[in-house]
Amino acid sequence: MNKLFIDADAAIADIQDGSVLMLGGFGLNGIPENCISALVRKGVKELTCISNNAGVDDFGLGLLLQTRQIKKMMSSYVGENAEFERQLLSGELEVDLIPQGTLATRIEMAGMGIPAFFTPTGYGTEIAEGKEVREFDGKMYLMEMALHADFAIVKAWKGDHLGNLVFRKTTRNFSTSMAKAGRITIAEVEELVEPGAIDPDAVDVAGVYVHRIFQGTNYEKRIERKTLQIK
């Protein structure tokens, strides 16, 4: 199976209107910049996007919000995006806010083939509405379902032609789990190497989970808010 693609446009070419996407990264750290830009160019609409956050107004998933391509966001943090707030308050955007640990575990469970799990997080709040509740050892738990996606889109530091991926530091946060939870996983990498060039002990996601890979370009690697300490 040839997993190599020439660029982001080729890798996301079959994503259609109404698709469910997982997009890796944490804040603006480690997001699949090239694929997001390609989705904007393609103009695909009615997307459900599962991501830790919704980007900022002019970068990350904020670009897809600006062009009204996202129908629903499933996230745990959305505090740096004014356009997201506007669409939410006007009823243009459907939003499912999920506690961060629950979001991460729902994605991880999908990759492990576990359909549901119980967590105490959210019991007694609006998050519990419509969910099954059970008692274990005198404590109440909510049943949460695993999260799957049509496409999982991640960005890694390094990858080989077989799809083996290496992430750097906090970029592992959601991406390593998302790569295992998509029906089709697309990986963009800063450095693309030949098979055997990566030490097996350094592999964060095995190539068996990755269906498409390409070498990305022109990464901005922004941060959400720059903070300086003046002495």
KOLVO-725387 format. One record per residue (C-alpha): x, y, z; residue number from 0; residue in one letter. Coordinates in Angstrom, 2 decimals. Layout:
<rs>
[r [X, Y, Z], NUM, 'A']
...
</rs>
This chain:
<rs>
[r [0.00, 0.00, 0.00], 0, 'M']
[r [1.47, 3.34, -1.09], 1, 'N']
[r [0.93, 5.85, 1.71], 2, 'K']
[r [2.95, 8.69, 0.20], 3, 'L']
[r [1.08, 11.75, -1.06], 4, 'F']
[r [2.55, 14.76, -2.78], 5, 'I']
[r [0.92, 17.42, -0.62], 6, 'D']
[r [-2.02, 18.32, 1.62], 7, 'A']
[r [-4.42, 18.96, -1.25], 8, 'D']
[r [-3.91, 15.42, -2.54], 9, 'A']
[r [-4.13, 13.87, 0.94], 10, 'A']
[r [-7.50, 15.47, 1.80], 11, 'I']
[r [-8.99, 15.33, -1.71], 12, 'A']
[r [-11.73, 12.80, -0.85], 13, 'D']
[r [-12.98, 14.56, 2.30], 14, 'I']
[r [-16.60, 15.38, 1.55], 15, 'Q']
[r [-19.26, 17.70, 2.94], 16, 'D']
[r [-20.57, 16.44, 6.28], 17, 'G']
[r [-17.41, 14.54, 7.23], 18, 'S']
[r [-16.37, 14.06, 10.87], 19, 'V']
[r [-12.77, 15.16, 11.38], 20, 'L']
[r [-10.34, 14.85, 14.27], 21, 'M']
[r [-7.57, 17.44, 14.17], 22, 'L']
[r [-4.54, 17.02, 16.39], 23, 'G']
[r [-2.54, 19.55, 18.35], 24, 'G']
[r [-2.89, 21.42, 21.62], 25, 'F']
[r [-3.89, 25.05, 21.31], 26, 'G']
[r [-1.93, 26.12, 18.24], 27, 'L']
[r [0.91, 23.76, 19.10], 28, 'N']
[r [1.35, 20.88, 16.68], 29, 'G']
[r [-1.76, 21.52, 14.58], 30, 'I']
[r [-1.93, 20.21, 10.98], 31, 'P']
[r [-1.44, 23.63, 9.39], 32, 'E']
[r [-1.09, 22.40, 5.80], 33, 'N']
[r [-4.21, 20.22, 5.89], 34, 'C']
[r [-6.33, 22.97, 7.45], 35, 'I']
[r [-5.30, 25.34, 4.67], 36, 'S']
[r [-6.09, 22.66, 2.09], 37, 'A']
[r [-9.57, 22.19, 3.58], 38, 'L']
[r [-10.16, 25.93, 3.25], 39, 'V']
[r [-9.11, 25.80, -0.41], 40, 'R']
[r [-11.30, 22.76, -1.08], 41, 'K']
[r [-14.32, 24.52, 0.40], 42, 'G']
[r [-15.77, 21.38, 1.98], 43, 'V']
[r [-18.66, 22.30, 4.30], 44, 'K']
[r [-20.91, 21.00, 7.11], 45, 'E']
[r [-17.91, 19.56, 8.93], 46, 'L']
[r [-17.95, 18.19, 12.45], 47, 'T']
[r [-14.53, 18.96, 13.95], 48, 'C']
[r [-13.19, 17.20, 17.05], 49, 'I']
[r [-10.26, 19.13, 18.47], 50, 'S']
[r [-8.94, 20.27, 21.81], 51, 'N']
[r [-9.63, 23.86, 20.80], 52, 'N']
[r [-11.02, 25.94, 17.92], 53, 'A']
[r [-7.90, 27.86, 16.95], 54, 'G']
[r [-7.81, 31.66, 16.86], 55, 'V']
[r [-9.55, 34.05, 14.50], 56, 'D']
[r [-6.90, 34.02, 11.76], 57, 'D']
[r [-5.16, 30.69, 12.28], 58, 'F']
[r [-5.83, 27.00, 12.86], 59, 'G']
[r [-9.48, 25.96, 12.87], 60, 'L']
[r [-10.35, 29.63, 13.06], 61, 'G']
[r [-9.76, 29.73, 9.30], 62, 'L']
[r [-12.52, 27.15, 8.75], 63, 'L']
[r [-14.83, 29.05, 11.08], 64, 'L']
[r [-14.28, 32.24, 9.10], 65, 'Q']
[r [-15.42, 30.53, 5.91], 66, 'T']
[r [-18.42, 28.88, 7.66], 67, 'R']
[r [-17.18, 25.38, 6.82], 68, 'Q']
[r [-17.70, 23.95, 10.32], 69, 'I']
[r [-21.20, 22.88, 11.38], 70, 'K']
[r [-20.28, 21.45, 14.78], 71, 'K']
[r [-17.31, 21.77, 17.13], 72, 'M']
[r [-16.50, 19.16, 19.78], 73, 'M']
[r [-13.85, 20.73, 22.00], 74, 'S']
[r [-12.72, 21.33, 25.55], 75, 'S']
[r [-11.39, 24.90, 25.23], 76, 'Y']
[r [-12.45, 27.70, 22.88], 77, 'V']
[r [-11.46, 30.85, 24.74], 78, 'G']
[r [-9.23, 32.61, 22.18], 79, 'E']
[r [-11.58, 32.81, 19.20], 80, 'N']
[r [-13.96, 35.76, 18.84], 81, 'A']
[r [-15.56, 34.39, 15.65], 82, 'E']
[r [-16.29, 31.11, 17.42], 83, 'F']
[r [-18.02, 33.06, 20.19], 84, 'E']
[r [-20.05, 35.07, 17.68], 85, 'R']
[r [-21.24, 31.97, 15.79], 86, 'Q']
[r [-22.08, 30.16, 19.04], 87, 'L']
[r [-24.13, 33.03, 20.46], 88, 'L']
[r [-25.95, 33.60, 17.15], 89, 'S']
[r [-26.87, 29.92, 16.83], 90, 'G']
[r [-24.85, 29.43, 13.64], 91, 'E']
[r [-22.56, 26.83, 15.19], 92, 'L']
[r [-23.42, 23.70, 17.15], 93, 'E']
[r [-21.01, 23.19, 20.04], 94, 'V']
[r [-20.37, 20.23, 22.33], 95, 'D']
[r [-18.07, 21.34, 25.14], 96, 'L']
[r [-16.41, 18.29, 26.71], 97, 'I']
[r [-14.16, 18.21, 29.81], 98, 'P']
[r [-10.61, 17.88, 28.58], 99, 'Q']
[r [-9.84, 14.58, 30.28], 100, 'G']
[r [-13.12, 13.11, 29.06], 101, 'T']
[r [-12.41, 14.28, 25.51], 102, 'L']
[r [-8.94, 12.72, 25.55], 103, 'A']
[r [-10.24, 9.44, 26.97], 104, 'T']
[r [-13.15, 9.21, 24.50], 105, 'R']
[r [-10.64, 9.50, 21.67], 106, 'I']
[r [-8.25, 7.01, 23.27], 107, 'E']
[r [-11.03, 4.48, 23.81], 108, 'M']
[r [-11.97, 4.66, 20.13], 109, 'A']
[r [-8.41, 3.77, 19.19], 110, 'G']
[r [-8.47, 0.85, 21.63], 111, 'M']
[r [-11.78, -0.50, 20.32], 112, 'G']
[r [-13.62, 0.14, 23.60], 113, 'I']
[r [-17.12, 1.53, 22.87], 114, 'P']
[r [-17.80, 3.26, 26.21], 115, 'A']
[r [-16.45, 3.91, 29.70], 116, 'F']
[r [-17.59, 5.39, 33.01], 117, 'F']
[r [-16.22, 8.59, 34.55], 118, 'T']
[r [-17.26, 10.69, 37.57], 119, 'P']
[r [-16.45, 13.90, 35.68], 120, 'T']
[r [-19.57, 15.94, 34.97], 121, 'G']
[r [-21.95, 14.09, 37.25], 122, 'Y']
[r [-24.55, 16.48, 38.65], 123, 'G']
[r [-23.94, 19.07, 35.91], 124, 'T']
[r [-25.47, 19.83, 32.50], 125, 'E']
[r [-22.91, 17.47, 30.99], 126, 'I']
[r [-24.82, 14.54, 32.54], 127, 'A']
[r [-28.10, 15.29, 30.75], 128, 'E']
[r [-29.28, 12.30, 28.71], 129, 'G']
[r [-26.39, 10.05, 29.78], 130, 'K']
[r [-26.54, 6.76, 31.62], 131, 'E']
[r [-25.51, 7.01, 35.28], 132, 'V']
[r [-24.26, 4.13, 37.44], 133, 'R']
[r [-23.01, 3.81, 40.97], 134, 'E']
[r [-19.68, 2.12, 41.71], 135, 'F']
[r [-18.49, 1.78, 45.32], 136, 'D']
[r [-20.83, 4.53, 46.46], 137, 'G']
[r [-19.78, 7.02, 43.79], 138, 'K']
[r [-21.82, 8.09, 40.74], 139, 'M']
[r [-20.39, 7.82, 37.24], 140, 'Y']
[r [-21.49, 8.89, 33.75], 141, 'L']
[r [-21.22, 6.62, 30.74], 142, 'M']
[r [-19.31, 8.33, 27.93], 143, 'E']
[r [-19.10, 6.95, 24.40], 144, 'M']
[r [-15.88, 6.56, 22.43], 145, 'A']
[r [-15.31, 9.19, 19.74], 146, 'L']
[r [-14.64, 8.06, 16.18], 147, 'H']
[r [-13.97, 10.11, 13.05], 148, 'A']
[r [-14.09, 9.63, 9.30], 149, 'D']
[r [-10.64, 11.23, 9.09], 150, 'F']
[r [-8.00, 11.84, 11.76], 151, 'A']
[r [-5.58, 14.58, 10.68], 152, 'I']
[r [-2.34, 15.02, 12.63], 153, 'V']
[r [0.99, 16.79, 12.31], 154, 'K']
[r [4.21, 15.08, 13.43], 155, 'A']
[r [7.79, 16.19, 13.63], 156, 'W']
[r [9.15, 13.23, 11.67], 157, 'K']
[r [7.71, 10.29, 9.74], 158, 'G']
[r [8.80, 7.63, 7.30], 159, 'D']
[r [7.27, 6.30, 4.10], 160, 'H']
[r [5.52, 3.53, 6.04], 161, 'L']
[r [3.67, 6.02, 8.23], 162, 'G']
[r [5.66, 5.61, 11.46], 163, 'N']
[r [5.48, 8.93, 13.32], 164, 'L']
[r [7.59, 10.78, 15.88], 165, 'V']
[r [6.14, 13.75, 17.78], 166, 'F']
[r [7.98, 16.34, 19.85], 167, 'R']
[r [7.09, 17.14, 23.45], 168, 'K']
[r [3.53, 18.45, 24.03], 169, 'T']
[r [2.47, 17.82, 20.42], 170, 'T']
[r [1.88, 14.22, 21.55], 171, 'R']
[r [-1.07, 15.32, 23.70], 172, 'N']
[r [-4.04, 14.55, 21.45], 173, 'F']
[r [-2.39, 13.59, 18.17], 174, 'S']
[r [-1.11, 10.16, 19.21], 175, 'T']
[r [-4.59, 9.08, 20.30], 176, 'S']
[r [-6.37, 10.69, 17.35], 177, 'M']
[r [-4.10, 8.90, 14.88], 178, 'A']
[r [-5.56, 5.61, 16.15], 179, 'K']
[r [-9.20, 6.71, 16.21], 180, 'A']
[r [-9.84, 7.73, 12.60], 181, 'G']
[r [-11.19, 5.49, 9.86], 182, 'R']
[r [-8.54, 7.13, 7.67], 183, 'I']
[r [-5.52, 8.82, 9.28], 184, 'T']
[r [-3.65, 11.55, 7.44], 185, 'I']
[r [-0.27, 12.70, 8.75], 186, 'A']
[r [1.71, 15.72, 7.67], 187, 'E']
[r [5.33, 15.80, 8.84], 188, 'V']
[r [8.12, 18.33, 9.02], 189, 'E']
[r [10.68, 15.73, 7.96], 190, 'E']
[r [9.97, 12.69, 5.79], 191, 'L']
[r [12.60, 9.93, 5.91], 192, 'V']
[r [13.17, 6.49, 4.45], 193, 'E']
[r [11.99, 3.36, 6.32], 194, 'P']
[r [14.60, 2.32, 8.86], 195, 'G']
[r [15.80, 5.86, 9.54], 196, 'A']
[r [13.71, 6.12, 12.70], 197, 'I']
[r [14.79, 4.19, 15.79], 198, 'D']
[r [11.88, 1.84, 16.60], 199, 'P']
[r [12.08, 2.93, 20.25], 200, 'D']
[r [11.40, 6.52, 19.17], 201, 'A']
[r [8.17, 5.77, 17.28], 202, 'V']
[r [5.11, 7.37, 18.93], 203, 'D']
[r [2.53, 6.10, 16.43], 204, 'V']
[r [3.14, 2.95, 14.42], 205, 'A']
[r [2.63, 3.06, 10.68], 206, 'G']
[r [-0.18, 0.50, 10.87], 207, 'V']
[r [-2.46, 3.34, 12.03], 208, 'Y']
[r [-1.48, 5.82, 9.31], 209, 'V']
[r [-2.99, 5.65, 5.84], 210, 'H']
[r [-1.55, 8.78, 4.19], 211, 'R']
[r [1.59, 10.80, 4.81], 212, 'I']
[r [3.27, 13.79, 3.17], 213, 'F']
[r [5.97, 16.30, 3.95], 214, 'Q']
[r [4.52, 19.67, 4.91], 215, 'G']
[r [5.94, 23.11, 4.22], 216, 'T']
[r [6.01, 26.67, 5.58], 217, 'N']
[r [5.03, 25.94, 9.17], 218, 'Y']
[r [4.33, 29.07, 11.22], 219, 'E']
[r [4.15, 27.28, 14.59], 220, 'K']
[r [2.26, 30.09, 16.27], 221, 'R']
[r [1.37, 30.28, 19.93], 222, 'I']
[r [-1.98, 31.59, 21.16], 223, 'E']
[r [-0.71, 34.31, 23.45], 224, 'R']
[r [2.88, 35.48, 23.83], 225, 'K']
[r [3.79, 36.34, 27.41], 226, 'T']
[r [6.95, 38.23, 28.30], 227, 'L']
[r [8.47, 38.58, 31.75], 228, 'Q']
[r [10.04, 41.98, 32.34], 229, 'I']
[r [12.70, 42.17, 35.01], 230, 'K']
</rs>
